[in-house]
Amino acid sequence: RYADEHLEQYHVLGLWDSVPEKRFLSYETPLGRALLGAQVGDSVELPAGDTARIDAVSPLSAELLAWVRERAAE
């Protein structure tokens, strides 16, 4: 959540799993590195210089897990 209360949701995935238009980010992207290890309540500095607060950290959905497993099998 940004200071202006704008909310964005991202999924931090494996090295080769970036699909930015779906908000799937590799942990090696600048934004993925900023988010990795963050916990609820943490403030993180984002690559563009903004600061955001972590409102939630959730496990991957069954659909997203299936997508990751399918890609790994290729």
All heavy atoms as a GROMACS GRO file, in nm:
protein
  580
    1ARG      N    1   0.086  -0.117   0.000
    1ARG     CA    2   0.000   0.000   0.000
    1ARG      C    3   0.091   0.123   0.000
    1ARG      O    4   0.177   0.136   0.084
    1ARG     CB    5  -0.090  -0.002   0.123
    1ARG     CG    6  -0.190   0.110   0.122
    1ARG     CD    7  -0.286   0.102   0.239
    1ARG     NE    8  -0.360  -0.022   0.243
    1ARG     CZ    9  -0.476  -0.042   0.181
    1ARG    NH1   10  -0.529   0.053   0.110
    1ARG    NH2   11  -0.538  -0.157   0.192
    2TYR      N   12   0.066   0.210  -0.096
    2TYR     CA   13   0.142   0.335  -0.106
    2TYR      C   14   0.091   0.438  -0.006
    2TYR      O   15  -0.017   0.422   0.051
    2TYR     CB   16   0.131   0.391  -0.248
    2TYR     CG   17   0.203   0.308  -0.351
    2TYR    CD1   18   0.139   0.202  -0.415
    2TYR    CD2   19   0.335   0.335  -0.384
    2TYR    CE1   20   0.206   0.126  -0.509
    2TYR    CE2   21   0.401   0.258  -0.479
    2TYR     CZ   22   0.336   0.154  -0.541
    2TYR     OH   23   0.402   0.078  -0.633
    3ALA      N   24   0.166   0.543   0.014
    3ALA     CA   25   0.128   0.648   0.109
    3ALA      C   26  -0.008   0.709   0.075
    3ALA      O   27  -0.082   0.750   0.164
    3ALA     CB   28   0.235   0.757   0.112
    4ASP      N   29  -0.044   0.712  -0.055
    4ASP     CA   30  -0.174   0.767  -0.096
    4ASP      C   31  -0.286   0.665  -0.086
    4ASP      O   32  -0.396   0.686  -0.136
    4ASP     CB   33  -0.167   0.824  -0.237
    4ASP     CG   34  -0.143   0.718  -0.344
    4ASP    OD1   35  -0.132   0.598  -0.312
    4ASP    OD2   36  -0.134   0.755  -0.463
    5GLU      N   37  -0.256   0.549  -0.022
    5GLU     CA   38  -0.350   0.437   0.000
    5GLU      C   39  -0.377   0.354  -0.125
    5GLU      O   40  -0.460   0.265  -0.123
    5GLU     CB   41  -0.483   0.486   0.062
    5GLU     CG   42  -0.466   0.544   0.201
    5GLU     CD   43  -0.403   0.447   0.301
    5GLU    OE1   44  -0.446   0.330   0.307
    5GLU    OE2   45  -0.312   0.489   0.373
    6HIS      N   46  -0.308   0.383  -0.236
    6HIS     CA   47  -0.318   0.300  -0.356
    6HIS      C   48  -0.261   0.161  -0.323
    6HIS      O   49  -0.154   0.150  -0.265
    6HIS     CB   50  -0.239   0.364  -0.471
    6HIS     CG   51  -0.229   0.282  -0.592
    6HIS    ND1   52  -0.331   0.273  -0.682
    6HIS    CD2   53  -0.131   0.202  -0.639
    6HIS    CE1   54  -0.295   0.192  -0.780
    6HIS    NE2   55  -0.173   0.147  -0.756
    7LEU      N   56  -0.334   0.058  -0.360
    7LEU     CA   57  -0.295  -0.079  -0.328
    7LEU      C   58  -0.256  -0.154  -0.454
    7LEU      O   59  -0.326  -0.146  -0.556
    7LEU     CB   60  -0.412  -0.151  -0.260
    7LEU     CG   61  -0.389  -0.294  -0.214
    7LEU    CD1   62  -0.284  -0.298  -0.104
    7LEU    CD2   63  -0.520  -0.354  -0.165
    8GLU      N   64  -0.144  -0.224  -0.451
    8GLU     CA   65  -0.101  -0.311  -0.560
    8GLU      C   66  -0.062  -0.446  -0.502
    8GLU      O   67  -0.010  -0.454  -0.392
    8GLU     CB   68   0.018  -0.251  -0.635
    8GLU     CG   69  -0.019  -0.127  -0.713
    8GLU     CD   70   0.093  -0.078  -0.802
    8GLU    OE1   71   0.195  -0.148  -0.818
    8GLU    OE2   72   0.076   0.033  -0.856
    9GLN      N   73  -0.089  -0.550  -0.580
    9GLN     CA   74  -0.057  -0.687  -0.537
    9GLN      C   75   0.040  -0.748  -0.637
    9GLN      O   76   0.019  -0.738  -0.758
    9GLN     CB   77  -0.184  -0.770  -0.530
    9GLN     CG   78  -0.161  -0.912  -0.488
    9GLN     CD   79  -0.290  -0.991  -0.476
    9GLN    OE1   80  -0.399  -0.935  -0.474
    9GLN    NE2   81  -0.278  -1.120  -0.471
   10TYR      N   82   0.145  -0.811  -0.587
   10TYR     CA   83   0.244  -0.878  -0.670
   10TYR      C   84   0.266  -1.019  -0.617
   10TYR      O   85   0.243  -1.047  -0.500
   10TYR     CB   86   0.378  -0.803  -0.666
   10TYR     CG   87   0.372  -0.668  -0.731
   10TYR    CD1   88   0.347  -0.555  -0.655
   10TYR    CD2   89   0.388  -0.654  -0.868
   10TYR    CE1   90   0.339  -0.430  -0.714
   10TYR    CE2   91   0.381  -0.530  -0.928
   10TYR     CZ   92   0.356  -0.418  -0.851
   10TYR     OH   93   0.348  -0.295  -0.910
   11HIS      N   94   0.314  -1.105  -0.708
   11HIS     CA   95   0.352  -1.241  -0.672
   11HIS      C   96   0.501  -1.255  -0.702
   11HIS      O   97   0.542  -1.240  -0.816
   11HIS     CB   98   0.272  -1.343  -0.755
   11HIS     CG   99   0.124  -1.326  -0.742
   11HIS    ND1  100   0.053  -1.373  -0.635
   11HIS    CD2  101   0.035  -1.264  -0.823
   11HIS    CE1  102  -0.074  -1.342  -0.651
   11HIS    NE2  103  -0.088  -1.276  -0.763
   12VAL      N  104   0.580  -1.280  -0.599
   12VAL     CA  105   0.724  -1.296  -0.617
   12VAL      C  106   0.750  -1.445  -0.637
   12VAL      O  107   0.717  -1.527  -0.551
   12VAL     CB  108   0.802  -1.241  -0.496
   12VAL    CG1  109   0.952  -1.260  -0.517
   12VAL    CG2  110   0.769  -1.094  -0.474
   13LEU      N  111   0.807  -1.477  -0.753
   13LEU     CA  112   0.826  -1.617  -0.793
   13LEU      C  113   0.973  -1.645  -0.818
   13LEU      O  114   1.059  -1.570  -0.775
   13LEU     CB  115   0.743  -1.645  -0.919
   13LEU     CG  116   0.591  -1.620  -0.906
   13LEU    CD1  117   0.524  -1.637  -1.041
   13LEU    CD2  118   0.530  -1.711  -0.803
   14GLY      N  119   1.000  -1.754  -0.890
   14GLY     CA  120   1.136  -1.798  -0.917
   14GLY      C  121   1.208  -1.712  -1.019
   14GLY      O  122   1.153  -1.619  -1.077
   15LEU      N  123   1.332  -1.746  -1.041
   15LEU     CA  124   1.422  -1.668  -1.125
   15LEU      C  125   1.367  -1.643  -1.265
   15LEU      O  126   1.376  -1.533  -1.317
   15LEU     CB  127   1.558  -1.738  -1.134
   15LEU     CG  128   1.665  -1.668  -1.215
   15LEU    CD1  129   1.696  -1.531  -1.156
   15LEU    CD2  130   1.791  -1.753  -1.218
   16TRP      N  131   1.307  -1.742  -1.328
   16TRP     CA  132   1.265  -1.729  -1.468
   16TRP      C  133   1.114  -1.709  -1.481
   16TRP      O  134   1.059  -1.725  -1.589
   16TRP     CB  135   1.307  -1.853  -1.546
   16TRP     CG  136   1.453  -1.879  -1.533
   16TRP    CD1  137   1.513  -1.979  -1.464
   16TRP    CD2  138   1.560  -1.800  -1.588
   16TRP    NE1  139   1.649  -1.969  -1.471
   16TRP    CE2  140   1.681  -1.860  -1.548
   16TRP    CE3  141   1.565  -1.686  -1.668
   16TRP    CZ2  142   1.805  -1.810  -1.585
   16TRP    CZ3  143   1.688  -1.636  -1.704
   16TRP    CH2  144   1.807  -1.697  -1.662
   17ASP      N  145   1.046  -1.674  -1.377
   17ASP     CA  146   0.900  -1.671  -1.378
   17ASP      C  147   0.838  -1.532  -1.390
   17ASP      O  148   0.724  -1.512  -1.353
   17ASP     CB  149   0.845  -1.738  -1.252
   17ASP     CG  150   0.879  -1.885  -1.245
   17ASP    OD1  151   0.882  -1.948  -1.352
   17ASP    OD2  152   0.903  -1.936  -1.135
   18SER      N  153   0.908  -1.436  -1.443
   18SER     CA  154   0.851  -1.301  -1.454
   18SER      C  155   0.750  -1.291  -1.568
   18SER      O  156   0.778  -1.330  -1.680
   18SER     CB  157   0.961  -1.198  -1.479
   18SER     OG  158   1.016  -1.155  -1.358
   19VAL      N  159   0.633  -1.240  -1.534
   19VAL     CA  160   0.531  -1.201  -1.632
   19VAL      C  161   0.474  -1.070  -1.576
   19VAL      O  162   0.372  -1.068  -1.508
   19VAL     CB  163   0.420  -1.308  -1.646
   19VAL    CG1  164   0.320  -1.267  -1.754
   19VAL    CG2  165   0.479  -1.445  -1.677
   20PRO      N  166   0.545  -0.959  -1.602
   20PRO     CA  167   0.508  -0.833  -1.537
   20PRO      C  168   0.364  -0.789  -1.559
   20PRO      O  169   0.302  -0.735  -1.467
   20PRO     CB  170   0.606  -0.732  -1.599
   20PRO     CG  171   0.722  -0.814  -1.642
   20PRO     CD  172   0.664  -0.947  -1.683
   21GLU      N  173   0.307  -0.815  -1.676
   21GLU     CA  174   0.169  -0.773  -1.701
   21GLU      C  175   0.069  -0.847  -1.612
   21GLU      O  176  -0.042  -0.800  -1.591
   21GLU     CB  177   0.131  -0.786  -1.849
   21GLU     CG  178   0.141  -0.925  -1.906
   21GLU     CD  179   0.279  -0.964  -1.956
   21GLU    OE1  180   0.377  -0.890  -1.936
   21GLU    OE2  181   0.289  -1.072  -2.016
   22LYS      N  182   0.109  -0.962  -1.557
   22LYS     CA  183   0.024  -1.036  -1.463
   22LYS      C  184   0.068  -1.011  -1.318
   22LYS      O  185   0.015  -1.071  -1.227
   22LYS     CB  186   0.030  -1.186  -1.492
   22LYS     CG  187  -0.037  -1.225  -1.621
   22LYS     CD  188  -0.039  -1.375  -1.636
   22LYS     CE  189  -0.113  -1.416  -1.761
   22LYS     NZ  190  -0.128  -1.561  -1.768
   23ARG      N  191   0.168  -0.926  -1.301
   23ARG     CA  192   0.226  -0.894  -1.170
   23ARG      C  193   0.296  -1.015  -1.107
   23ARG      O  194   0.300  -1.029  -0.986
   23ARG     CB  195   0.124  -0.832  -1.078
   23ARG     CG  196   0.070  -0.701  -1.134
   23ARG     CD  197  -0.018  -0.630  -1.036
   23ARG     NE  198  -0.079  -0.516  -1.097
   23ARG     CZ  199  -0.038  -0.391  -1.083
   23ARG    NH1  200   0.066  -0.364  -1.010
   23ARG    NH2  201  -0.102  -0.293  -1.142
   24PHE      N  202   0.351  -1.103  -1.192
   24PHE     CA  203   0.436  -1.213  -1.148
   24PHE      C  204   0.579  -1.163  -1.163
   24PHE      O  205   0.620  -1.127  -1.273
   24PHE     CB  206   0.419  -1.337  -1.235
   24PHE     CG  207   0.282  -1.397  -1.242
   24PHE    CD1  208   0.253  -1.492  -1.337
   24PHE    CD2  209   0.180  -1.360  -1.155
   24PHE    CE1  210   0.128  -1.550  -1.345
   24PHE    CE2  211   0.055  -1.417  -1.162
   24PHE     CZ  212   0.029  -1.512  -1.258
   25LEU      N  213   0.653  -1.160  -1.056
   25LEU     CA  214   0.788  -1.105  -1.059
   25LEU      C  215   0.891  -1.208  -1.016
   25LEU      O  216   0.871  -1.279  -0.919
   25LEU     CB  217   0.799  -0.987  -0.962
   25LEU     CG  218   0.702  -0.872  -0.981
   25LEU    CD1  219   0.718  -0.773  -0.868
   25LEU    CD2  220   0.724  -0.806  -1.115
   26SER      N  221   1.001  -1.212  -1.086
   26SER     CA  222   1.114  -1.291  -1.041
   26SER      C  223   1.170  -1.226  -0.915
   26SER      O  224   1.170  -1.103  -0.902
   26SER     CB  225   1.222  -1.293  -1.149
   26SER     OG  226   1.346  -1.337  -1.096
   27TYR      N  227   1.222  -1.307  -0.826
   27TYR     CA  228   1.285  -1.253  -0.706
   27TYR      C  229   1.411  -1.174  -0.740
   27TYR      O  230   1.463  -1.101  -0.656
   27TYR     CB  231   1.316  -1.363  -0.604
   27TYR     CG  232   1.417  -1.466  -0.651
   27TYR    CD1  233   1.552  -1.444  -0.634
   27TYR    CD2  234   1.375  -1.585  -0.710
   27TYR    CE1  235   1.646  -1.538  -0.676
   27TYR    CE2  236   1.467  -1.679  -0.752
   27TYR     CZ  237   1.602  -1.655  -0.736
   27TYR     OH  238   1.693  -1.748  -0.778
   28GLU      N  239   1.461  -1.186  -0.864
   28GLU     CA  240   1.582  -1.115  -0.906
   28GLU      C  241   1.552  -0.979  -0.969
   28GLU      O  242   1.645  -0.904  -0.997
   28GLU     CB  243   1.661  -1.200  -1.005
   28GLU     CG  244   1.745  -1.306  -0.939
   28GLU     CD  245   1.861  -1.247  -0.861
   28GLU    OE1  246   1.931  -1.156  -0.909
   28GLU    OE2  247   1.882  -1.292  -0.747
   29THR      N  248   1.425  -0.945  -0.993
   29THR     CA  249   1.394  -0.812  -1.046
   29THR      C  250   1.415  -0.709  -0.935
   29THR      O  251   1.412  -0.743  -0.817
   29THR     CB  252   1.248  -0.805  -1.095
   29THR    OG1  253   1.160  -0.828  -0.985
   29THR    CG2  254   1.220  -0.906  -1.207
   30PRO      N  255   1.434  -0.583  -0.972
   30PRO     CA  256   1.452  -0.482  -0.866
   30PRO      C  257   1.334  -0.478  -0.767
   30PRO      O  258   1.356  -0.471  -0.646
   30PRO     CB  259   1.463  -0.351  -0.945
   30PRO     CG  260   1.523  -0.394  -1.076
   30PRO     CD  261   1.458  -0.527  -1.105
   31LEU      N  262   1.212  -0.487  -0.817
   31LEU     CA  263   1.097  -0.486  -0.727
   31LEU      C  264   1.090  -0.616  -0.647
   31LEU      O  265   1.061  -0.614  -0.527
   31LEU     CB  266   0.967  -0.465  -0.804
   31LEU     CG  267   0.840  -0.455  -0.721
   31LEU    CD1  268   0.852  -0.350  -0.611
   31LEU    CD2  269   0.720  -0.426  -0.810
   32GLY      N  270   1.119  -0.729  -0.710
   32GLY     CA  271   1.121  -0.856  -0.638
   32GLY      C  272   1.221  -0.854  -0.524
   32GLY      O  273   1.193  -0.900  -0.414
   33ARG      N  274   1.341  -0.797  -0.549
   33ARG     CA  275   1.443  -0.788  -0.443
   33ARG      C  276   1.395  -0.698  -0.330
   33ARG      O  277   1.423  -0.725  -0.213
   33ARG     CB  278   1.575  -0.738  -0.501
   33ARG     CG  279   1.648  -0.845  -0.580
   33ARG     CD  280   1.792  -0.806  -0.608
   33ARG     NE  281   1.805  -0.680  -0.679
   33ARG     CZ  282   1.818  -0.667  -0.811
   33ARG    NH1  283   1.821  -0.774  -0.887
   33ARG    NH2  284   1.831  -0.549  -0.864
   34ALA      N  285   1.324  -0.589  -0.364
   34ALA     CA  286   1.275  -0.498  -0.260
   34ALA      C  287   1.170  -0.567  -0.172
   34ALA      O  288   1.163  -0.540  -0.052
   34ALA     CB  289   1.216  -0.372  -0.324
   35LEU      N  290   1.089  -0.654  -0.231
   35LEU     CA  291   0.981  -0.719  -0.158
   35LEU      C  292   1.023  -0.846  -0.085
   35LEU      O  293   0.962  -0.884   0.015
   35LEU     CB  294   0.865  -0.751  -0.252
   35LEU     CG  295   0.798  -0.632  -0.318
   35LEU    CD1  296   0.698  -0.679  -0.423
   35LEU    CD2  297   0.732  -0.544  -0.215
   36LEU      N  298   1.125  -0.912  -0.135
   36LEU     CA  299   1.167  -1.040  -0.080
   36LEU      C  300   1.203  -1.027   0.068
   36LEU      O  301   1.280  -0.942   0.108
   36LEU     CB  302   1.286  -1.094  -0.158
   36LEU     CG  303   1.317  -1.241  -0.142
   36LEU    CD1  304   1.200  -1.325  -0.191
   36LEU    CD2  305   1.440  -1.278  -0.220
   37GLY      N  306   1.140  -1.109   0.147
   37GLY     CA  307   1.167  -1.111   0.291
   37GLY      C  308   1.088  -1.009   0.371
   37GLY      O  309   1.094  -1.009   0.493
   38ALA      N  310   1.012  -0.923   0.302
   38ALA     CA  311   0.933  -0.823   0.374
   38ALA      C  312   0.818  -0.893   0.447
   38ALA      O  313   0.766  -0.994   0.401
   38ALA     CB  314   0.878  -0.719   0.278
   39GLN      N  315   0.780  -0.837   0.561
   39GLN     CA  316   0.672  -0.893   0.641
   39GLN      C  317   0.562  -0.789   0.657
   39GLN      O  318   0.585  -0.669   0.637
   39GLN     CB  319   0.726  -0.934   0.778
   39GLN     CG  320   0.830  -1.043   0.768
   39GLN     CD  321   0.882  -1.083   0.905
   39GLN    OE1  322   0.824  -1.052   1.007
   39GLN    NE2  323   0.992  -1.156   0.906
   40VAL      N  324   0.445  -0.835   0.696
   40VAL     CA  325   0.332  -0.747   0.717
   40VAL      C  326   0.372  -0.635   0.813
   40VAL      O  327   0.432  -0.659   0.916
   40VAL     CB  328   0.210  -0.825   0.771
   40VAL    CG1  329   0.097  -0.731   0.809
   40VAL    CG2  330   0.163  -0.927   0.668
   41GLY      N  331   0.340  -0.514   0.772
   41GLY     CA  332   0.373  -0.396   0.852
   41GLY      C  333   0.503  -0.329   0.813
   41GLY      O  334   0.526  -0.213   0.848
   42ASP      N  335   0.590  -0.400   0.740
   42ASP     CA  336   0.717  -0.340   0.697
   42ASP      C  337   0.693  -0.231   0.594
   42ASP      O  338   0.602  -0.240   0.512
   42ASP     CB  339   0.808  -0.445   0.632
   42ASP     CG  340   0.868  -0.543   0.730
   42ASP    OD1  341   0.851  -0.524   0.852
   42ASP    OD2  342   0.931  -0.640   0.683
   43SER      N  343   0.777  -0.130   0.596
   43SER     CA  344   0.782  -0.029   0.490
   43SER      C  345   0.901  -0.065   0.403
   43SER      O  346   1.010  -0.093   0.455
   43SER     CB  347   0.798   0.111   0.546
   43SER     OG  348   0.680   0.153   0.609
   44VAL      N  349   0.882  -0.064   0.271
   44VAL     CA  350   0.990  -0.097   0.179
   44VAL      C  351   1.009   0.017   0.081
   44VAL      O  352   0.913   0.081   0.039
   44VAL     CB  353   0.964  -0.230   0.104
   44VAL    CG1  354   0.965  -0.348   0.197
   44VAL    CG2  355   0.834  -0.226   0.028
   45GLU      N  356   1.135   0.042   0.048
   45GLU     CA  357   1.164   0.142  -0.055
   45GLU      C  358   1.164   0.071  -0.189
   45GLU      O  359   1.236  -0.027  -0.209
   45GLU     CB  360   1.299   0.209  -0.030
   45GLU     CG  361   1.322   0.321  -0.128
   45GLU     CD  362   1.442   0.407  -0.094
   45GLU    OE1  363   1.480   0.413   0.022
   45GLU    OE2  364   1.495   0.465  -0.189
   46LEU      N  365   1.083   0.121  -0.280
   46LEU     CA  366   1.068   0.060  -0.410
   46LEU      C  367   1.169   0.118  -0.509
   46LEU      O  368   1.221   0.228  -0.488
   46LEU     CB  369   0.925   0.082  -0.459
   46LEU     CG  370   0.818   0.028  -0.362
   46LEU    CD1  371   0.679   0.062  -0.411
   46LEU    CD2  372   0.835  -0.120  -0.339
   47PRO      N  373   1.198   0.046  -0.617
   47PRO     CA  374   1.301   0.091  -0.712
   47PRO      C  375   1.277   0.231  -0.768
   47PRO      O  376   1.372   0.304  -0.795
   47PRO     CB  377   1.295  -0.014  -0.823
   47PRO     CG  378   1.243  -0.136  -0.756
   47PRO     CD  379   1.147  -0.086  -0.652
   48ALA      N  380   1.152   0.274  -0.783
   48ALA     CA  381   1.124   0.406  -0.837
   48ALA      C  382   1.140   0.516  -0.732
   48ALA      O  383   1.123   0.634  -0.762
   48ALA     CB  384   0.982   0.409  -0.894
   49GLY      N  385   1.173   0.479  -0.608
   49GLY     CA  386   1.195   0.576  -0.502
   49GLY      C  387   1.077   0.594  -0.409
   49GLY      O  388   1.088   0.660  -0.306
   50ASP      N  389   0.961   0.536  -0.444
   50ASP     CA  390   0.844   0.541  -0.357
   50ASP      C  391   0.865   0.448  -0.237
   50ASP      O  392   0.949   0.359  -0.240
   50ASP     CB  393   0.718   0.496  -0.431
   50ASP     CG  394   0.680   0.587  -0.546
   50ASP    OD1  395   0.715   0.707  -0.540
   50ASP    OD2  396   0.615   0.539  -0.640
   51THR      N  397   0.785   0.468  -0.137
   51THR     CA  398   0.782   0.378  -0.022
   51THR      C  399   0.644   0.317  -0.013
   51THR      O  400   0.544   0.385  -0.039
   51THR     CB  401   0.815   0.454   0.107
   51THR    OG1  402   0.945   0.510   0.095
   51THR    CG2  403   0.814   0.361   0.227
   52ALA      N  404   0.637   0.190   0.020
   52ALA     CA  405   0.509   0.121   0.036
   52ALA      C  406   0.512   0.039   0.163
   52ALA      O  407   0.618  -0.002   0.208
   52ALA     CB  408   0.480   0.032  -0.085
   53ARG      N  409   0.396   0.016   0.218
   53ARG     CA  410   0.382  -0.067   0.338
   53ARG      C  411   0.325  -0.203   0.297
   53ARG      O  412   0.233  -0.210   0.217
   53ARG     CB  413   0.286   0.001   0.437
   53ARG     CG  414   0.273  -0.074   0.568
   53ARG     CD  415   0.173  -0.008   0.663
   53ARG     NE  416   0.037  -0.025   0.611
   53ARG     CZ  417  -0.043   0.075   0.573
   53ARG    NH1  418  -0.004   0.200   0.580
   53ARG    NH2  419  -0.165   0.051   0.528
   54ILE      N  420   0.378  -0.308   0.352
   54ILE     CA  421   0.329  -0.442   0.324
   54ILE      C  422   0.204  -0.466   0.408
   54ILE      O  423   0.209  -0.463   0.531
   54ILE     CB  424   0.436  -0.549   0.356
   54ILE    CG1  425   0.566  -0.521   0.280
   54ILE    CG2  426   0.382  -0.689   0.328
   54ILE    CD1  427   0.554  -0.524   0.130
   55ASP      N  428   0.090  -0.487   0.341
   55ASP     CA  429  -0.037  -0.511   0.411
   55ASP      C  430  -0.066  -0.660   0.430
   55ASP      O  431  -0.138  -0.697   0.522
   55ASP     CB  432  -0.154  -0.450   0.333
   55ASP     CG  433  -0.172  -0.303   0.363
   55ASP    OD1  434  -0.099  -0.248   0.447
   55ASP    OD2  435  -0.260  -0.242   0.301
   56ALA      N  436  -0.014  -0.744   0.341
   56ALA     CA  437  -0.043  -0.888   0.350
   56ALA      C  438   0.067  -0.966   0.279
   56ALA      O  439   0.126  -0.917   0.183
   56ALA     CB  440  -0.178  -0.920   0.288
   57VAL      N  441   0.092  -1.084   0.327
   57VAL     CA  442   0.179  -1.181   0.262
   57VAL      C  443   0.100  -1.311   0.262
   57VAL      O  444   0.060  -1.359   0.368
   57VAL     CB  445   0.313  -1.199   0.336
   57VAL    CG1  446   0.397  -1.307   0.269
   57VAL    CG2  447   0.388  -1.067   0.343
   58SER      N  448   0.074  -1.363   0.142
   58SER     CA  449  -0.012  -1.481   0.130
   58SER      C  450   0.057  -1.590   0.050
   58SER      O  451   0.140  -1.561  -0.036
   58SER     CB  452  -0.141  -1.443   0.057
   58SER     OG  453  -0.206  -1.337   0.122
   59PRO      N  454   0.019  -1.715   0.073
   59PRO     CA  455   0.072  -1.823  -0.011
   59PRO      C  456   0.015  -1.810  -0.152
   59PRO      O  457  -0.087  -1.744  -0.174
   59PRO     CB  458   0.022  -1.950   0.058
   59PRO     CG  459  -0.090  -1.908   0.145
   59PRO     CD  460  -0.071  -1.763   0.177
   60LEU      N  461   0.083  -1.874  -0.246
   60LEU     CA  462   0.035  -1.871  -0.384
   60LEU      C  463  -0.096  -1.947  -0.396
   60LEU      O  464  -0.116  -2.050  -0.329
   60LEU     CB  465   0.140  -1.934  -0.477
   60LEU     CG  466   0.276  -1.865  -0.480
   60LEU    CD1  467   0.370  -1.941  -0.573
   60LEU    CD2  468   0.264  -1.720  -0.522
   61SER      N  469  -0.182  -1.901  -0.484
   61SER     CA  470  -0.309  -1.969  -0.508
   61SER      C  471  -0.284  -2.102  -0.578
   61SER      O  472  -0.178  -2.123  -0.639
   61SER     CB  473  -0.400  -1.882  -0.596
   61SER     OG  474  -0.346  -1.873  -0.728
   62ALA      N  475  -0.380  -2.191  -0.573
   62ALA     CA  476  -0.369  -2.321  -0.640
   62ALA      C  477  -0.348  -2.301  -0.790
   62ALA      O  478  -0.270  -2.373  -0.853
   62ALA     CB  479  -0.493  -2.405  -0.613
   63GLU      N  480  -0.417  -2.204  -0.848
   63GLU     CA  481  -0.403  -2.176  -0.992
   63GLU      C  482  -0.261  -2.131  -1.026
   63GLU      O  483  -0.202  -2.178  -1.123
   63GLU     CB  484  -0.503  -2.068  -1.032
   63GLU     CG  485  -0.496  -2.030  -1.178
   63GLU     CD  486  -0.593  -1.918  -1.213
   63GLU    OE1  487  -0.672  -1.874  -1.128
   63GLU    OE2  488  -0.588  -1.875  -1.329
   64LEU      N  489  -0.206  -2.044  -0.945
   64LEU     CA  490  -0.070  -1.996  -0.971
   64LEU      C  491   0.033  -2.106  -0.947
   64LEU      O  492   0.129  -2.120  -1.023
   64LEU     CB  493  -0.039  -1.873  -0.886
   64LEU     CG  494   0.091  -1.801  -0.915
   64LEU    CD1  495   0.112  -1.773  -1.062
   64LEU    CD2  496   0.098  -1.673  -0.835
   65LEU      N  497   0.014  -2.187  -0.846
   65LEU     CA  498   0.104  -2.301  -0.823
   65LEU      C  499   0.102  -2.397  -0.941
   65LEU      O  500   0.206  -2.447  -0.982
   65LEU     CB  501   0.064  -2.375  -0.695
   65LEU     CG  502   0.113  -2.315  -0.566
   65LEU    CD1  503   0.051  -2.388  -0.447
   65LEU    CD2  504   0.264  -2.319  -0.557
   66ALA      N  505  -0.016  -2.422  -0.997
   66ALA     CA  506  -0.027  -2.510  -1.114
   66ALA      C  507   0.049  -2.449  -1.232
   66ALA      O  508   0.117  -2.522  -1.305
   66ALA     CB  509  -0.174  -2.532  -1.149
   67TRP      N  510   0.038  -2.319  -1.250
   67TRP     CA  511   0.107  -2.251  -1.359
   67TRP      C  512   0.258  -2.265  -1.342
   67TRP      O  513   0.331  -2.296  -1.437
   67TRP     CB  514   0.068  -2.103  -1.362
   67TRP     CG  515   0.134  -2.024  -1.468
   67TRP    CD1  516   0.097  -2.014  -1.599
   67TRP    CD2  517   0.253  -1.943  -1.454
   67TRP    NE1  518   0.184  -1.931  -1.666
   67TRP    CE2  519   0.280  -1.887  -1.579
   67TRP    CE3  520   0.335  -1.914  -1.345
   67TRP    CZ2  521   0.388  -1.802  -1.601
   67TRP    CZ3  522   0.444  -1.829  -1.368
   67TRP    CH2  523   0.468  -1.774  -1.494
   68VAL      N  524   0.308  -2.245  -1.222
   68VAL     CA  525   0.453  -2.258  -1.194
   68VAL      C  526   0.500  -2.400  -1.219
   68VAL      O  527   0.602  -2.423  -1.283
   68VAL     CB  528   0.486  -2.213  -1.050
   68VAL    CG1  529   0.628  -2.249  -1.011
   68VAL    CG2  530   0.461  -2.063  -1.034
   69ARG      N  531   0.422  -2.498  -1.174
   69ARG     CA  532   0.459  -2.638  -1.194
   69ARG      C  533   0.459  -2.675  -1.341
   69ARG      O  534   0.547  -2.749  -1.388
   69ARG     CB  535   0.366  -2.729  -1.117
   69ARG     CG  536   0.389  -2.722  -0.968
   69ARG     CD  537   0.295  -2.814  -0.890
   69ARG     NE  538   0.320  -2.800  -0.748
   69ARG     CZ  539   0.227  -2.780  -0.658
   69ARG    NH1  540   0.099  -2.774  -0.694
   69ARG    NH2  541   0.259  -2.767  -0.531
   70GLU      N  542   0.363  -2.624  -1.415
   70GLU     CA  543   0.356  -2.650  -1.560
   70GLU      C  544   0.479  -2.595  -1.630
   70GLU      O  545   0.538  -2.661  -1.715
   70GLU     CB  546   0.229  -2.588  -1.617
   70GLU     CG  547   0.210  -2.612  -1.764
   70GLU     CD  548   0.082  -2.548  -1.814
   70GLU    OE1  549  -0.024  -2.576  -1.758
   70GLU    OE2  550   0.091  -2.467  -1.910
   71ARG      N  551   0.518  -2.474  -1.594
   71ARG     CA  552   0.639  -2.413  -1.655
   71ARG      C  553   0.764  -2.492  -1.619
   71ARG      O  554   0.853  -2.508  -1.700
   71ARG     CB  555   0.651  -2.269  -1.610
   71ARG     CG  556   0.551  -2.179  -1.676
   71ARG     CD  557   0.569  -2.034  -1.639
   71ARG     NE  558   0.705  -1.988  -1.644
   71ARG     CZ  559   0.757  -1.910  -1.738
   71ARG    NH1  560   0.681  -1.872  -1.839
   71ARG    NH2  561   0.882  -1.870  -1.731
   72ALA      N  562   0.771  -2.544  -1.496
   72ALA     CA  563   0.889  -2.619  -1.454
   72ALA      C  564   0.901  -2.752  -1.528
   72ALA      O  565   1.011  -2.801  -1.549
   72ALA     CB  566   0.882  -2.644  -1.303
   73ALA      N  567   0.787  -2.806  -1.570
   73ALA     CA  568   0.787  -2.934  -1.640
   73ALA      C  569   0.828  -2.920  -1.786
   73ALA      O  570   0.863  -3.018  -1.851
   73ALA     CB  571   0.651  -3.000  -1.630
   74GLU      N  572   0.825  -2.799  -1.838
   74GLU     CA  573   0.860  -2.777  -1.980
   74GLU      C  574   1.005  -2.795  -2.006
   74GLU      O  575   1.091  -2.775  -1.930
   74GLU     CB  576   0.818  -2.635  -2.022
   74GLU     CG  577   0.668  -2.616  -2.022
   74GLU     CD  578   0.628  -2.471  -2.054
   74GLU    OE1  579   0.716  -2.382  -2.063
   74GLU    OE2  580   0.509  -2.449  -2.071
   0.00000   0.00000   0.00000
